[in-house]
Amino acid sequence: MRSPVVKRSIVVGGHKTSVSLEEDFWNGMKEISVLRNMTLSALADEIDRNRPHGNLSSALRLFVLDHFKHRAAATQLEQKVPAQPSHRAMGREL
């Protein structure tokens, strides 16, 4: 059985390195880099510079997980905010 983890090469901090990521995390990285209008290497470099500890592959996974957790929480919050009542619901017709 093949491992779902794939080793990829990426330039971080001006030098080539390899990271081992599952396809879903790699796709998440690509999506985030597009949203931020930056290259995958620039995003990985930013994550690398801001990681408190651990290896780069773990830092990338945690970054992607955190991004999508925040996005899910924001979506959930938006769904809980009551919509503005319509004039009809307030007993008035326009």
N, C-alpha and C positions, 0 to 999 in steps of 0.2 A: 504494500500500500504506500502511495506517495504522500509525503508530508505536505500539508497545506501551506507551510512556511516556505517562502521563496527568497533566496539571497539576491540582492540587487546592488549594483554599484551606483554611487551618488557622490557628487562633489560637495564637501562640507568644509567650510573654513579654508577654501582654496586647495584642498587636497582630496584625492579620490579615496573613498572608504566604502565598505560594504555594510549593508543592513539586512537583517532577516526579518521579513514581515509577511503576514498572511495577506492574501489578495484583497480582502475587505479593508484592511488598514491602509494598504497602498492606494486603493481607490479613494478612501477617505482623504488621504494626503493630497491626491490630485484634485479632488473637489474643493478642498480648503484653499489650495494654492490658486485655483481659478477664482474663487470668491475674493481672495485678497489681491488678485492681479499680480502674482509673483510666481517665479519658477519653483519647481519642487526643491531644487538645490538651495534657493534663498530661504524657503520655508524651513527646510531641515537645518540650515545654518542658524536661523533664529531660534529654533527649538534647542539646538545644541548649546548655544550661548546661554540660554536661560534655564537649562536643566540643573537642578540642585545636586543630583547624584545619579548613579546607575548608568547602564550602557545606553548608547544612542537608540538602538532598536526599541528598548523599553520606553525611553522618553518619547519616541514617535508614537508608539501605541497609546501611551497615557495622554498625549496631546490630542490625538484623534478622538479618543474616548471622551475626554473632557469637552471638546468642541461639540460633539453630538449630544452629550448629556445636557449642556447648556441650551442647545437649540431645541431639544425636546421639552425642557422645562419652560422655555419662552413660549413655545407653541401651546403647551398646556395652560399657561397663565393667560394667554390670549383667549383661549376657549372658555375660561372661567369668568372673564370680564363680561358683565351683562351688556347686551347691546342697548343702544339708546332706544327708549320706548317710542313706538310710532304714535302719531297723532290719534289714529284709530284706537290703539290700545289704551290711550289716555281718555277715551270717551269723546274725542273731538274728531270730526271729519274735516278734511280740507276741501 
